[in-house]
Amino acid sequence: MAPETPFLSRTIWARGGKRWFDAIVSAALIVVVSPILLISILLVILTSRGPVLFRQTRGGRHGQTFTICKLRTMRANRKPDAKELVPLDHPEITAVGWFLRRFKIDELPQLFSVLVGDMSLIGPRPTLPDQVAAYDSFRRQRLLIRPGITGLAQVHSNATVPWDERILYDIAYVRRCGLLLDMRILLRTVPVLVLGERRMTRPFDRSPFARYVNVPEGYFAGSA
């Protein structure tokens, strides 16, 4: 089966309403969560050596690069590996880092990326430029929309799920992006934070979103 023609949702939400929502809500959230962010920064400083923030270049909408920031959750001397999966029990994660990752507090600095328009509250996770460069035309569909802090793949999978599986959720989201779906994702993010990602993980082919994506033959034999 040949890859499908890239398709982006044409809802008013996807074409403009979503960006206004992102700007207003991210600004409000920055004010609300600032005490949590400040306390978390202090904990990182007091419990491990190294920079407070982890900065990395990522590929955003249409593959354009930007700098993503997170609270550092791993040892400062660790060299990131784009192909490595980082579950919560990874030995390089610090004690405070485990807590920050478990409840997604390390992602809070990304609200500033949402505010300036590099990211969205909801969308595919931004990946490394090398990964973006390796995408074929089918996988590149996930770049038609701004990357997000949470998203369809984030609330239906976890860090141990291979990228090819998560990309299918991303493509389904790009095609179905709308106000109702975004609200459903936000609501599902709450139990994911409380119960953990693994309890909420669901294989793409058993999800209601599988009907929106025709997976090309040999898709899982390749690499993203």
Residue frames as qw, qx, qy, qz and C-alpha x, y, z in Angstrom:
[[0.000, 0.887, 0.462, 0.000, 0.00, 0.00, 0.00],
 [0.421, 0.453, -0.016, 0.786, 1.41, 3.40, -1.01],
 [0.209, -0.312, -0.451, 0.809, 1.72, 6.22, 1.53],
 [0.120, 0.812, 0.572, -0.004, -1.27, 8.54, 1.66],
 [0.253, 0.631, 0.082, 0.728, -1.19, 12.15, 0.54],
 [0.252, -0.125, -0.527, 0.801, -0.38, 14.39, 3.55],
 [0.246, -0.657, -0.516, -0.492, -3.56, 15.85, 5.00],
 [0.152, -0.002, -0.499, 0.853, -3.98, 18.56, 7.61],
 [0.017, -0.643, -0.731, 0.227, -7.27, 19.14, 9.39],
 [0.133, 0.385, 0.281, 0.869, -9.05, 22.17, 7.91],
 [0.323, -0.745, -0.575, 0.101, -11.13, 23.03, 10.96],
 [0.007, -0.906, 0.017, -0.424, -11.22, 26.66, 12.10],
 [0.717, -0.677, 0.160, 0.053, -9.54, 25.44, 15.27],
 [0.835, -0.063, 0.265, 0.479, -6.55, 24.00, 13.40],
 [0.481, 0.602, 0.232, 0.594, -6.26, 27.04, 11.13],
 [0.119, 0.577, -0.138, 0.796, -6.12, 29.72, 13.83],
 [0.620, -0.645, -0.092, -0.437, -8.26, 29.21, 16.90],
 [0.909, -0.227, -0.231, 0.261, -5.79, 26.78, 18.42],
 [0.525, 0.295, -0.200, 0.773, -2.98, 29.36, 18.33],
 [0.246, -0.611, 0.053, -0.751, -5.07, 31.98, 20.16],
 [0.846, -0.472, -0.161, -0.186, -6.00, 29.37, 22.77],
 [0.833, 0.015, -0.256, 0.491, -2.33, 28.42, 23.21],
 [0.276, 0.459, -0.180, 0.825, -1.20, 32.03, 23.74],
 [0.455, -0.595, 0.021, -0.662, -3.90, 32.92, 26.27],
 [0.907, -0.381, -0.139, -0.117, -3.81, 29.68, 28.25],
 [0.786, 0.121, -0.285, 0.535, 0.00, 29.39, 28.34],
 [0.089, 0.539, -0.218, 0.809, 0.29, 32.96, 29.68],
 [0.652, -0.542, 0.029, -0.530, -2.25, 32.18, 32.41],
 [0.958, -0.179, -0.206, 0.087, -0.58, 28.86, 33.27],
 [0.557, 0.377, -0.347, 0.654, 2.85, 30.48, 33.59],
 [0.242, -0.556, 0.252, -0.754, 1.43, 32.73, 36.31],
 [0.846, -0.365, -0.031, -0.387, -0.42, 29.88, 38.07],
 [0.969, -0.065, -0.153, 0.184, 2.44, 27.35, 38.08],
 [0.307, 0.758, -0.361, 0.448, 5.26, 29.82, 38.79],
 [0.522, -0.639, 0.461, -0.327, 5.47, 28.81, 42.50],
 [0.964, -0.033, 0.263, 0.006, 5.79, 25.13, 41.52],
 [0.727, 0.600, -0.110, 0.316, 8.39, 26.00, 38.91],
 [0.006, 0.811, -0.411, 0.417, 10.45, 28.08, 41.35],
 [0.733, -0.464, 0.444, -0.223, 10.38, 25.34, 44.03],
 [0.959, 0.209, 0.160, 0.105, 11.38, 22.74, 41.43],
 [0.489, 0.751, -0.261, 0.359, 14.28, 24.89, 40.26],
 [0.314, -0.731, 0.482, -0.367, 15.47, 25.20, 43.84],
 [0.901, -0.211, 0.361, -0.116, 15.28, 21.42, 44.35],
 [0.855, 0.462, -0.028, 0.232, 17.35, 20.77, 41.22],
 [0.204, 0.807, -0.371, 0.412, 20.00, 23.26, 42.39],
 [0.493, -0.619, 0.485, -0.372, 20.19, 21.78, 45.90],
 [0.894, -0.135, 0.402, -0.148, 20.27, 18.09, 44.95],
 [0.848, 0.179, 0.338, 0.367, 22.59, 17.79, 41.95],
 [0.254, -0.566, 0.285, 0.730, 25.40, 19.62, 40.23],
 [0.326, 0.232, 0.687, 0.607, 24.95, 21.07, 36.81],
 [0.156, -0.118, -0.212, -0.957, 22.66, 23.47, 34.95],
 [0.433, 0.207, 0.583, -0.655, 19.06, 23.84, 36.06],
 [0.703, 0.507, 0.090, -0.491, 17.71, 23.61, 32.54],
 [0.585, -0.021, 0.716, 0.380, 18.28, 20.99, 29.89],
 [0.393, 0.697, -0.087, -0.594, 18.39, 22.72, 26.49],
 [0.516, -0.012, 0.778, 0.359, 18.28, 20.95, 23.17],
 [0.284, 0.322, -0.379, -0.820, 17.61, 21.79, 19.53],
 [0.474, 0.277, 0.824, -0.137, 14.43, 20.17, 18.24],
 [0.012, 0.136, 0.638, 0.758, 12.53, 20.10, 14.98],
 [0.289, 0.361, 0.507, -0.727, 9.21, 21.93, 15.08],
 [0.603, 0.624, 0.386, -0.315, 6.48, 22.78, 12.60],
 [0.680, 0.726, -0.091, -0.034, 7.58, 22.08, 9.01],
 [0.889, 0.065, -0.137, 0.432, 10.91, 20.89, 10.42],
 [0.134, 0.801, -0.201, 0.547, 12.05, 24.35, 11.54],
 [0.638, -0.091, -0.593, 0.483, 14.38, 24.11, 14.52],
 [0.305, -0.787, 0.073, -0.531, 13.98, 25.74, 17.92],
 [0.243, 0.297, -0.774, 0.503, 15.46, 25.31, 21.39],
 [0.691, -0.501, -0.426, -0.300, 13.42, 23.30, 23.84],
 [0.017, 0.473, -0.616, 0.629, 13.94, 23.71, 27.59],
 [0.770, -0.417, -0.451, -0.170, 13.14, 21.32, 30.40],
 [0.492, -0.739, 0.404, -0.221, 14.13, 21.14, 34.02],
 [0.392, 0.463, -0.795, 0.026, 17.18, 18.87, 34.18],
 [0.866, -0.302, 0.115, -0.382, 16.20, 15.45, 35.49],
 [0.967, 0.091, -0.112, 0.211, 19.34, 13.43, 34.70],
 [0.653, -0.504, 0.116, 0.552, 22.99, 13.65, 35.66],
 [0.189, 0.898, -0.097, -0.385, 24.62, 16.68, 34.08],
 [0.140, -0.575, 0.706, 0.388, 27.53, 14.75, 32.55],
 [0.637, 0.246, 0.731, 0.006, 25.28, 12.37, 30.64],
 [0.048, 0.274, -0.537, -0.796, 25.48, 12.52, 26.84],
 [0.677, 0.323, 0.311, -0.584, 21.99, 12.36, 25.25],
 [0.188, -0.075, 0.892, 0.404, 21.36, 9.52, 22.81],
 [0.478, 0.149, -0.170, -0.849, 18.56, 10.21, 20.32],
 [0.624, 0.029, -0.700, -0.346, 17.87, 6.48, 19.88],
 [0.224, -0.004, -0.857, 0.464, 17.78, 5.66, 23.58],
 [0.486, -0.609, -0.472, -0.411, 14.46, 5.15, 25.35],
 [0.124, 0.290, -0.562, 0.765, 14.41, 6.76, 28.79],
 [0.555, -0.539, -0.595, -0.219, 11.89, 5.09, 31.11],
 [0.411, -0.823, 0.089, -0.382, 11.38, 6.31, 34.68],
 [0.865, -0.460, 0.165, 0.113, 13.68, 3.62, 36.06],
 [0.667, 0.617, -0.196, 0.369, 16.63, 4.78, 33.93],
 [0.749, -0.364, -0.263, 0.487, 19.77, 4.74, 36.17],
 [0.387, 0.189, 0.005, 0.902, 20.87, 8.25, 35.11],
 [0.273, -0.712, -0.316, -0.564, 17.71, 9.93, 36.40],
 [0.103, 0.270, -0.587, 0.756, 18.23, 11.72, 39.72],
 [0.085, -0.380, -0.844, 0.368, 15.93, 11.24, 42.73],
 [0.195, 0.545, 0.234, -0.781, 14.36, 14.68, 42.26],
 [0.230, 0.291, -0.593, -0.714, 14.37, 14.12, 38.50],
 [0.084, -0.218, -0.967, -0.103, 12.25, 10.98, 38.93],
 [0.070, 0.590, 0.621, -0.512, 9.57, 13.01, 40.72],
 [0.168, 0.553, -0.136, -0.805, 9.71, 15.83, 38.16],
 [0.194, 0.155, -0.793, -0.556, 9.39, 13.37, 35.28],
 [0.000, 0.302, 0.946, -0.116, 6.68, 11.26, 36.91],
 [0.108, 0.727, 0.555, -0.389, 4.37, 14.26, 37.26],
 [0.487, 0.612, 0.371, 0.501, 5.62, 16.07, 34.11],
 [0.248, -0.912, -0.099, 0.310, 6.83, 19.06, 36.13],
 [0.519, -0.325, 0.412, 0.675, 10.07, 19.06, 34.11],
 [0.345, 0.472, 0.608, 0.537, 7.97, 20.09, 31.08],
 [0.062, -0.854, -0.412, 0.313, 6.73, 23.36, 32.63],
 [0.214, -0.555, 0.249, 0.764, 9.43, 25.60, 31.03],
 [0.246, 0.201, 0.745, 0.587, 7.97, 24.62, 27.66],
 [0.094, 0.803, 0.552, -0.205, 5.01, 26.88, 28.43],
 [0.084, -0.736, 0.168, 0.650, 7.29, 29.74, 27.34],
 [0.185, -0.115, 0.768, 0.602, 7.84, 27.97, 24.00],
 [0.139, 0.594, 0.786, 0.098, 4.07, 27.75, 23.63],
 [0.030, -0.825, -0.268, 0.497, 3.68, 31.43, 24.45],
 [0.048, -0.624, 0.390, 0.675, 6.10, 32.54, 21.71],
 [0.739, 0.488, -0.053, -0.461, 4.66, 30.13, 19.14],
 [0.168, 0.488, -0.844, -0.145, 7.38, 27.50, 18.81],
 [0.081, -0.094, -0.988, 0.091, 5.11, 24.90, 20.40],
 [0.538, -0.383, -0.315, -0.682, 1.46, 24.24, 21.18],
 [0.553, -0.354, 0.557, -0.509, -0.14, 22.94, 24.35],
 [0.815, 0.101, 0.547, -0.163, -1.28, 19.91, 22.35],
 [0.617, 0.680, -0.321, -0.233, 0.54, 18.25, 19.46],
 [0.936, 0.143, -0.243, 0.212, 3.24, 15.73, 18.53],
 [0.617, -0.687, 0.135, 0.359, 6.36, 15.73, 20.67],
 [0.365, 0.870, -0.317, -0.098, 9.25, 17.61, 19.00],
 [0.953, -0.093, 0.136, 0.253, 12.09, 15.33, 17.93],
 [0.454, -0.578, 0.339, 0.587, 15.76, 15.87, 17.18],
 [0.385, 0.707, -0.277, -0.525, 16.82, 17.36, 13.81],
 [0.002, 0.347, -0.904, -0.250, 18.60, 14.12, 12.86],
 [0.341, 0.289, 0.876, -0.184, 15.36, 12.22, 13.39],
 [0.428, 0.707, 0.219, -0.520, 13.41, 14.79, 11.38],
 [0.208, 0.628, -0.572, -0.485, 15.93, 14.55, 8.52],
 [0.087, -0.139, 0.977, 0.136, 15.40, 10.78, 8.40],
 [0.524, 0.380, 0.564, -0.513, 11.60, 10.98, 8.08],
 [0.212, 0.216, 0.763, 0.572, 10.04, 9.74, 4.87],
 [0.212, -0.266, -0.285, -0.896, 7.03, 11.53, 3.35],
 [0.575, -0.489, -0.620, -0.216, 4.61, 9.52, 5.49],
 [0.570, -0.429, -0.462, 0.527, 6.31, 10.32, 8.80],
 [0.224, 0.070, 0.002, 0.972, 6.79, 13.98, 7.86],
 [0.289, -0.607, -0.525, -0.522, 3.05, 14.46, 8.18],
 [0.553, -0.618, -0.459, 0.319, 3.56, 14.87, 11.93],
 [0.394, -0.211, -0.019, 0.894, 5.43, 18.11, 11.14],
 [0.032, 0.538, 0.508, 0.672, 2.39, 19.81, 9.60],
 [0.436, -0.807, -0.262, -0.299, 1.38, 21.14, 13.00],
 [0.042, -0.732, 0.494, -0.468, 3.19, 22.71, 15.96],
 [0.544, -0.004, -0.799, 0.256, 4.69, 20.20, 18.42],
 [0.525, -0.662, -0.144, -0.516, 3.01, 19.99, 21.80],
 [0.203, -0.480, 0.695, -0.494, 3.63, 19.51, 25.51],
 [0.542, 0.079, 0.795, -0.260, 0.90, 16.89, 25.64],
 [0.425, 0.336, -0.501, -0.675, -0.81, 15.18, 22.75],
 [0.899, 0.044, -0.131, -0.416, -2.60, 12.14, 21.41],
 [0.752, 0.271, -0.569, 0.196, 0.54, 9.98, 21.45],
 [0.078, 0.406, -0.618, 0.668, 1.53, 11.23, 24.90],
 [0.570, -0.184, 0.420, -0.682, -1.77, 10.16, 26.50],
 [0.940, 0.130, -0.028, -0.314, -1.99, 6.80, 24.70],
 [0.862, 0.258, -0.330, 0.286, 1.63, 5.61, 24.93],
 [0.576, -0.792, 0.127, 0.156, 4.78, 6.00, 27.04],
 [0.012, 0.840, -0.502, -0.205, 8.54, 6.48, 26.76],
 [0.477, -0.268, 0.824, 0.149, 9.17, 2.76, 26.15],
 [0.694, 0.546, 0.455, -0.118, 6.88, 2.63, 23.09],
 [0.554, 0.016, 0.439, 0.707, 8.88, 2.75, 19.81],
 [0.067, 0.418, -0.075, -0.903, 8.75, 6.02, 17.87],
 [0.153, -0.051, -0.744, -0.648, 7.10, 4.41, 14.85],
 [0.191, -0.515, -0.834, 0.057, 4.12, 3.47, 16.99],
 [0.116, -0.628, -0.360, 0.680, 3.82, 6.96, 18.47],
 [0.017, -0.228, 0.397, 0.889, 4.15, 8.62, 15.07],
 [0.113, -0.371, -0.829, -0.403, 0.95, 6.89, 13.96],
 [0.185, -0.716, -0.578, 0.346, -0.90, 8.63, 16.78],
 [0.163, -0.500, 0.072, 0.847, 0.71, 11.92, 15.71],
 [0.019, -0.032, -0.650, -0.759, -0.46, 11.54, 12.11],
 [0.167, -0.572, -0.795, -0.109, -3.97, 10.66, 13.28],
 [0.199, -0.683, -0.368, 0.599, -3.95, 13.82, 15.40],
 [0.104, -0.279, 0.335, 0.894, -2.81, 16.01, 12.51],
 [0.119, -0.235, -0.757, -0.598, -5.74, 14.72, 10.47],
 [0.347, -0.623, -0.692, -0.111, -8.38, 15.03, 13.21],
 [0.281, -0.097, -0.343, 0.891, -7.17, 18.18, 15.00],
 [0.248, -0.612, -0.414, -0.627, -10.12, 20.10, 16.41],
 [0.289, -0.531, 0.330, -0.725, -11.45, 21.72, 19.56],
 [0.883, -0.293, 0.007, -0.367, -13.28, 18.62, 20.80],
 [0.905, 0.127, -0.315, 0.256, -10.28, 16.32, 20.35],
 [0.298, 0.493, -0.428, 0.696, -7.96, 18.81, 22.07],
 [0.519, -0.494, 0.258, -0.648, -10.32, 19.01, 25.05],
 [0.975, -0.132, -0.122, -0.134, -10.44, 15.20, 25.22],
 [0.723, 0.314, -0.397, 0.471, -6.62, 15.07, 25.22],
 [0.046, -0.547, 0.388, -0.741, -6.41, 17.67, 27.99],
 [0.765, -0.384, 0.132, -0.499, -8.90, 15.70, 30.09],
 [0.977, 0.025, -0.200, 0.072, -7.04, 12.43, 29.51],
 [0.418, 0.562, -0.458, 0.548, -3.75, 14.11, 30.50],
 [0.458, -0.589, 0.339, -0.574, -5.02, 14.36, 34.10],
 [0.947, -0.231, 0.162, -0.155, -5.38, 10.59, 34.72],
 [0.805, 0.418, -0.259, 0.332, -2.08, 10.03, 32.89],
 [0.085, 0.656, -0.444, 0.604, -0.39, 12.32, 35.43],
 [0.641, -0.456, 0.358, -0.503, -2.12, 10.61, 38.36],
 [0.962, -0.046, 0.227, -0.142, -1.97, 6.96, 37.27],
 [0.416, -0.478, 0.642, 0.432, 1.15, 7.03, 35.12],
 [0.408, 0.488, -0.463, -0.617, 1.66, 6.59, 31.37],
 [0.087, 0.171, -0.968, -0.161, 1.96, 2.82, 31.30],
 [0.279, 0.329, 0.815, -0.388, -1.52, 2.25, 32.72],
 [0.441, 0.665, 0.197, -0.569, -3.01, 4.42, 29.97],
 [0.001, -0.440, 0.708, 0.552, -0.96, 2.98, 27.09],
 [0.754, 0.370, 0.464, -0.283, -2.95, 1.49, 24.22],
 [0.476, -0.045, 0.654, 0.586, -1.58, -0.01, 20.97],
 [0.213, 0.336, -0.212, -0.893, -2.43, 2.18, 18.00],
 [0.297, -0.024, -0.798, -0.524, -4.08, -0.61, 16.02],
 [0.256, -0.452, -0.844, 0.131, -6.53, -1.14, 18.90],
 [0.029, -0.401, -0.295, 0.867, -7.37, 2.53, 19.28],
 [0.419, 0.719, 0.519, -0.193, -10.34, 4.34, 17.67],
 [0.101, 0.839, -0.233, -0.482, -7.84, 6.52, 15.77],
 [0.471, -0.199, 0.762, 0.397, -6.42, 3.66, 13.68],
 [0.512, 0.586, 0.623, 0.076, -9.22, 4.07, 11.12],
 [0.188, 0.952, 0.025, -0.243, -7.89, 7.49, 10.13],
 [0.038, -0.747, 0.610, 0.262, -4.45, 6.25, 9.05],
 [0.960, 0.276, -0.037, -0.038, -3.59, 3.69, 6.38],
 [0.504, -0.673, 0.484, 0.242, -0.17, 2.42, 7.44],
 [0.536, 0.641, -0.477, -0.272, 2.14, 1.90, 4.43],
 [0.993, 0.008, -0.110, 0.050, 3.38, -1.61, 3.75],
 [0.761, 0.179, -0.272, 0.562, 6.74, -2.19, 5.45],
 [0.147, -0.872, 0.047, -0.464, 6.30, 0.83, 7.72],
 [0.703, -0.676, 0.204, -0.082, 7.57, -0.88, 10.87],
 [0.905, 0.085, 0.078, 0.409, 10.59, -2.26, 9.01],
 [0.376, 0.672, -0.071, 0.635, 11.95, 1.27, 8.65],
 [0.492, -0.421, -0.427, 0.631, 13.17, 3.64, 11.31],
 [0.035, 0.947, 0.267, 0.177, 12.15, 7.19, 12.18]]
